[in-house]
Amino acid sequence: MTNIAVSTRKPSFSPLRLDSRSVAWKAGAVVLGSLFLALSSYIEVPMVPVPVTMQTFAVTLVGALYGWRFGALTIAAWLVEGAAGFPVLAGGAAGVQYLVGPTGGYLFSFPIVGAVVGWLAERGWNGNRVMLAFAAMLIGNLLCLVLGTAWLAVMIGAEKAITFGFLPFIVGGLLKSALGAATLKLFSTYRAEQRDPRA
């Protein structure tokens, strides 16, 4: 007789276990996550036409820690806050114009990036395997650059978009991916120590 295993596997890395939390806990997590995203927006190096911020670090980290569903939801909530006029976007900016201007492609990519990184983290690309965590973060940063540059290309042309909206951000993406992976590793190590009182 053949055993057929039906996969009911739960996510391998869901530190906050948001799926099993109360509505109030989930709402609090969304608020804290959007606050973290807002704070990351204030760490900015002015560039034209798109500034360098710590937003993609925060976006990928929220995705990895919250999981793909709540990560994307939290990031979308933060974008709604920005569109509604709250000063949560890069450098304290706010308003719908940022969602339809040169930065629009990058901003709209963020929930997608958070979902992709969260999905990968739930499947083992996380702090338990630091190189896979780095790869997940790098994929997220690259996806953001590709989608943002494609949007920018419609506005200023492909050559200028690649020159000003893609190439200058490659090194930053690598560094933020490494920082994100290191943060997940620290988080994973801390949780392991909490589970093992002998550590």
Protein Blocks (a to p, Z undefined) as FASTA:
>chain_A
ZZddddfbdcfbdfkommlmcfklmmmmmmmmmmmmmmmmmmccdddfbdcdfklmmmmm
mmmmnojmlmmmmmmmmmmmmmnopafbghhiacjklmmmmmlmmmmmmmmmmmmmmmmm
mnopafklmmlmmmmmmmmmmmmmmmmmmmmmmmnojklmmmmmmmmmmmmmmmmmmmmm
mmmmmmmmmmmmmmmmkZZ
